Amino acid sequence: MNAHQSVPSPAAAEVYSFPPAEGDVPSGRNRWLKPGLITLAVALAGVAGWKLLSPAAPPAVTASNLPEVTVLVPGTTMLADAITAPGSIAAKRDAAVGVQGEGGRVVRVMVEPGQRVGAGQVLAQIDRQVQTQEIAQLSAGVRQAEAEARLAQANLARAESLVAKGFISRADIDQRIATRDGAQARVGVARAQLGAARERADRLDVRAPAAGLILSRNVETGQVVGPGTGALFRLAEGNALEMRAQVAEQDLARLKVGMTALVTPVGATEGFRGKVWLIDPVIDPANRQGIVRIQLDYSPGLRVGAFARARIEGGETTRPLLPQSAVLADASGNFVYVLGKDNKVERRSIVVGAIGDAGVGIASGLTGSERVVASAGAFLKPGDTIKPVLAPTATR
């Protein structure tokens, strides 16, 4: 019966693995058929294995394979146009007070740092014993000259009364007039010398050139000082201080004299109100910054030389507002990633404005209608294609 069967399929090859029934004698054709079927099955299995091991073609890129990135359309928001800048506290007019006269040994220092003084107030006294004796000598000389002048005047008066009687010639009168005038001149010289001595003595007192606040004291009792000693005191004229804020070049054009500012020293819990009184006309070529001077009234919380931060109020303006995670920076400056055609990432340079709790105001570079990458910008590069996911309004 098996001799008349056709070649079975690989699936049916197992039929021939059963031993023949008892009494059946396989023919010669059947003896060769079974090995042939096994060879065919092995060949088919090899072909199937080759197909499994051969590399498959890469799948086509679809939208489902693109990374999902949150983007937002910032629009515009009314923001306080404020500029924040660091700086230090200094005296608006820092006057150095030193020795005016010859100098000498300091016998008394009368003020301390932080004390307010008036114009002409004595700050320190220098020993004047020698000058006192000189003044006494010159005072006696003045009195002597005045006595001689009075005597010369009396002699002249008596001589004039005798001229009419012919007892004294006119030449004698002229001589007595000259003597009287010389005596009066010597009085003037003596008085001038006395005045100069008193002025030199008065200049031994170190006085405040103007009303203000004593910032520092660099002299002690017993110290010998002179014109070359240097400043004995530093005085803030008019009790006026200032903060010298360092402002970026691009922000200077937005500032004007008279703008209000809030100055907060490092470590302080409260700020101090002031006004911009001067914008320096020079930009530092090294750091591209300028100095904005903010005038402050003296307060115990303000210390000259202390570091502080100023917030200069410039009114209100309408600008795009972004979360801080959307703003990136490198050596070329600040930038954001926006989506262009076909959802490709593009770099956009920006100028940062006011920074606050609500986010970062963009002074220039964006109109507010762009789709901006809200985060994950550090993992992207220009030209990447993404699948944008618009941020809900509540997260903006």
C-alpha positions in Angstrom: 0.0 0.0 0.0 2.9 2.4 0.8 4.4 1.8 -2.6 1.6 3.7 -4.3 1.7 6.8 -2.0 3.0 10.1 -3.3 5.8 12.0 -1.5 4.3 13.4 1.7 4.6 16.9 2.9 7.1 17.8 5.7 4.2 17.9 8.2 3.3 14.3 7.3 6.9 13.0 7.5 6.3 11.7 10.9 3.9 9.1 9.5 6.9 7.1 8.3 8.6 7.0 11.6 6.2 4.2 12.8 7.5 0.7 12.4 5.6 -1.5 9.8 2.9 -3.7 11.0 3.7 -7.3 11.8 3.6 -9.4 8.6 4.3 -6.5 6.3 7.5 -6.5 4.5 8.7 -3.1 3.2 9.6 -2.9 -0.3 12.9 -1.4 -1.6 11.2 1.8 -2.7 10.0 2.5 0.8 13.4 1.9 2.3 14.8 4.8 0.2 11.8 7.1 0.7 12.2 7.6 4.5 15.8 9.0 4.3 14.8 11.3 1.5 12.0 12.8 3.5 14.3 13.5 6.4 16.8 15.3 4.1 14.0 17.5 2.8 12.8 18.4 6.2 16.3 19.4 7.3 16.7 21.6 4.2 13.4 23.4 4.8 14.4 24.0 8.4 17.7 25.5 7.3 15.9 27.9 5.0 13.5 29.0 7.8 16.5 29.5 10.2 18.3 31.6 7.6 15.3 33.9 7.3 15.1 34.3 11.0 18.8 35.1 11.4 18.9 37.6 8.4 18.8 41.3 9.5 15.4 42.9 9.2 14.9 46.2 7.4 14.8 49.3 9.7 11.3 50.3 10.5 10.1 53.6 9.0 10.3 56.6 11.4 6.8 57.6 12.5 5.4 60.3 14.7 5.1 57.8 17.5 8.9 57.4 17.6 9.6 61.1 18.2 10.3 62.4 21.7 7.5 64.3 23.4 8.6 67.7 24.6 6.4 70.2 26.5 6.2 73.6 24.7 4.3 76.8 25.5 3.2 79.9 23.8 4.1 82.7 26.3 2.0 85.5 24.9 2.7 88.9 26.7 2.2 89.9 30.3 2.3 93.2 32.1 5.5 93.2 34.1 7.3 95.6 36.3 10.3 96.8 34.3 12.9 96.4 37.0 16.6 95.9 36.8 18.5 94.0 39.5 22.2 94.8 39.9 24.9 94.1 42.5 27.2 96.8 43.9 28.7 98.3 47.1 27.8 101.1 49.5 30.0 104.2 49.5 30.0 107.8 50.5 28.5 110.1 47.9 31.2 112.7 48.7 34.1 111.1 50.6 36.2 113.9 52.1 39.7 113.1 53.5 40.4 115.3 56.6 44.1 115.8 57.5 46.5 118.3 59.1 46.3 121.8 57.8 49.2 123.4 59.7 52.6 122.4 60.8 51.4 119.5 62.9 52.7 118.2 66.2 51.6 115.8 68.9 47.9 114.9 69.1 46.6 115.7 72.6 42.9 115.0 72.1 40.6 113.1 69.6 37.1 114.3 70.0 35.0 112.2 67.6 34.4 108.5 66.7 33.3 106.8 63.5 29.5 107.0 62.9 29.2 110.3 64.7 27.6 113.3 62.9 29.6 116.6 63.0 28.9 120.1 61.9 30.9 122.3 59.6 34.1 123.6 61.3 33.7 121.3 64.3 37.0 120.4 66.0 37.8 116.7 65.4 41.2 116.5 67.0 43.6 118.9 68.9 47.4 119.2 68.5 49.7 120.5 71.2 50.1 124.3 70.8 52.4 125.3 73.7 55.0 126.8 71.4 52.4 128.7 69.4 50.8 130.0 72.6 54.1 131.5 73.8 54.6 133.0 70.3 51.2 134.6 70.5 51.9 136.1 73.9 55.2 137.6 72.6 53.5 139.1 69.5 50.6 140.5 71.6 53.2 142.4 73.8 54.8 143.7 70.6 51.4 145.0 69.5 50.9 146.8 72.7 54.4 148.3 72.5 53.8 149.5 69.0 50.5 151.0 69.9 52.1 152.9 72.8 54.8 154.3 70.5 52.1 155.3 68.0 50.1 157.1 70.8 53.3 158.9 71.9 54.1 160.0 68.4 50.6 161.3 67.9 50.8 163.4 71.1 54.2 164.9 70.2 52.8 165.8 66.8 49.8 167.5 68.4 52.0 169.6 70.8 54.3 170.6 68.0 51.4 171.8 65.8 50.2 174.1 68.7 53.6 175.8 68.7 54.0 176.4 65.0 51.8 179.5 65.1 54.0 181.0 67.9 57.2 180.3 65.8 58.8 178.0 68.3 58.8 175.0 65.9 59.5 175.1 62.2 57.4 173.5 59.6 60.2 171.0 58.9 60.0 169.8 62.5 56.2 169.3 62.0 56.9 167.2 58.9 59.4 165.1 60.9 56.9 164.5 63.7 54.2 163.5 61.2 56.6 160.9 59.7 57.4 159.6 63.1 53.7 159.3 63.9 53.0 157.5 60.6 55.9 155.1 61.2 54.7 154.2 64.6 51.2 153.5 63.3 52.6 151.4 60.5 54.5 149.3 63.1 51.3 148.8 64.9 49.8 147.4 61.8 52.8 145.1 61.3 52.6 143.8 64.9 48.9 143.2 64.6 49.4 141.3 61.4 52.1 139.1 62.9 49.9 138.4 65.9 47.0 137.5 63.6 49.2 135.1 61.6 50.4 133.4 64.7 46.9 132.9 66.0 45.8 131.5 62.6 48.7 129.0 62.7 47.7 128.0 66.2 44.1 127.6 65.1 45.1 125.4 62.2 46.6 123.0 64.6 43.0 122.0 65.3 41.7 119.4 62.8 38.3 120.6 61.8 35.5 119.2 59.7 35.4 120.9 56.3 31.6 120.4 56.1 28.7 118.9 58.0 28.6 115.1 57.6 29.2 111.7 59.0 32.5 110.4 60.3 33.3 107.2 58.4 36.7 106.4 59.8 39.3 107.6 62.4 43.0 107.0 61.7 44.6 108.9 64.6 45.2 108.3 68.3 46.1 110.5 71.2 49.9 111.0 71.5 50.5 110.4 67.8 52.8 112.9 66.1 51.2 114.1 62.8 52.2 116.5 60.1 51.2 117.5 56.5 52.6 114.2 55.1 50.8 112.0 57.6 47.7 111.5 55.4 44.0 111.5 56.2 43.3 111.4 59.9 39.5 111.1 59.3 37.1 110.3 56.4 33.9 112.2 56.2 30.7 111.6 54.3 29.6 115.1 53.4 26.0 115.9 54.1 25.5 112.4 55.6 24.8 111.2 52.1 25.7 107.7 51.0 25.3 106.0 47.7 25.3 102.5 46.1 27.5 102.0 43.1 25.5 99.4 41.2 27.1 97.5 38.3 24.6 97.4 35.4 25.0 95.4 32.2 25.6 97.5 29.1 22.3 96.6 27.4 20.3 97.7 30.5 21.9 101.1 30.9 19.9 102.6 28.1 16.7 101.8 30.0 17.7 103.8 33.1 17.3 107.5 33.8 18.2 109.8 36.6 15.5 110.1 39.1 14.3 106.4 39.0 13.6 104.9 42.4 15.5 101.9 43.7 15.4 99.5 46.6 18.8 98.7 48.0 19.2 95.6 50.2 22.6 95.0 51.8 23.8 91.4 52.1 22.4 89.8 55.2 19.8 92.5 55.8 16.1 91.7 56.0 14.9 95.2 54.9 15.7 97.4 52.0 16.5 101.1 51.8 14.8 103.4 49.3 17.0 105.6 47.1 17.1 107.4 43.7 19.4 107.2 40.8 21.3 110.5 40.8 24.1 109.7 38.3 24.8 107.2 35.5 28.5 107.0 34.7 29.2 107.8 31.0 32.0 105.2 30.8 31.6 101.4 30.1 34.2 99.1 31.5 35.7 97.4 28.4 36.7 94.3 30.4 33.2 93.3 31.7 30.9 95.5 29.6 29.3 97.1 32.6 28.6 100.6 33.7 28.2 102.2 37.2 24.8 103.6 38.3 24.9 105.7 41.5 21.9 105.5 43.8 21.7 108.1 46.5 20.8 106.9 50.0 20.1 108.7 53.3 22.3 107.5 56.1 20.9 104.7 58.2 22.6 102.5 60.8 21.9 99.5 58.5 24.0 101.0 55.8 27.8 100.5 56.1 30.3 101.9 53.7 32.0 99.1 51.8 29.2 96.6 52.3 28.0 94.5 49.4 24.4 95.1 48.4 21.8 94.4 45.6 19.7 97.1 44.0 16.3 96.7 42.3 15.8 99.7 40.1 12.2 100.3 39.2 11.5 101.4 35.6 7.7 101.4 35.5 5.7 98.7 33.8 5.9 97.1 30.3 4.3 94.3 28.3 6.7 91.4 27.6 6.8 87.6 27.1 7.2 85.7 30.4 8.9 82.3 30.5 9.7 79.9 33.3 13.3 79.8 34.2 13.7 76.2 32.9 13.1 77.5 29.4 15.9 80.0 29.4 19.4 78.6 28.6 22.8 80.2 28.5 26.2 79.6 27.0 29.3 81.5 26.0 27.3 83.3 23.3 24.6 84.6 25.7 21.1 83.7 26.7 18.8 81.8 24.3 15.7 79.6 24.1 14.6 76.8 21.8 11.6 77.5 19.6 9.8 75.2 17.1 10.0 76.1 13.5 8.7 74.3 10.3 7.9 70.6 10.7 8.4 70.8 14.4 12.2 71.3 14.1 14.1 72.9 17.0 15.6 76.3 16.3 17.8 78.4 18.6 16.7 81.9 19.3 18.9 84.5 21.1 17.2 86.6 23.7 17.9 89.5 26.1 16.7 88.8 29.6 14.7 91.5 31.4 13.3 91.4 34.9 13.6 88.1 36.8 11.1 87.4 39.6 9.1 84.6 41.2 6.7 84.5 38.3 9.4 83.8 35.8 11.8 85.5 33.4 10.8 88.5 31.4 12.2 88.6 27.9 13.3 92.1 26.9 14.0 91.2 23.3 14.2 88.2 21.0 10.6 87.0 21.3 7.2 88.3 20.3 5.2 85.9 22.5 3.6 84.0 19.6 6.4 81.4 19.3 6.2 77.9 20.5 9.0 77.7 23.1 10.4 74.6 24.6 9.5 74.8 28.3 12.1 72.4 29.6 14.5 69.6 28.5 16.3 72.2 26.3 19.6 70.8 27.5 18.9 67.5 25.8 18.0 69.1 22.4 20.1 70.6 19.7 19.1 72.8 16.7 17.6 70.7 13.9 16.0 68.0 16.1 12.5 67.0 15.3 10.2 66.5 18.3 6.5 65.8 19.1 5.3 69.0 20.8 3.0 68.7 23.8 1.3 72.1 24.6 1.6 73.0 28.3 -1.7 73.6 30.0 -2.4 77.2 30.9 -2.1 76.6 34.6 1.7 75.8 34.2 2.6 78.9 32.4 
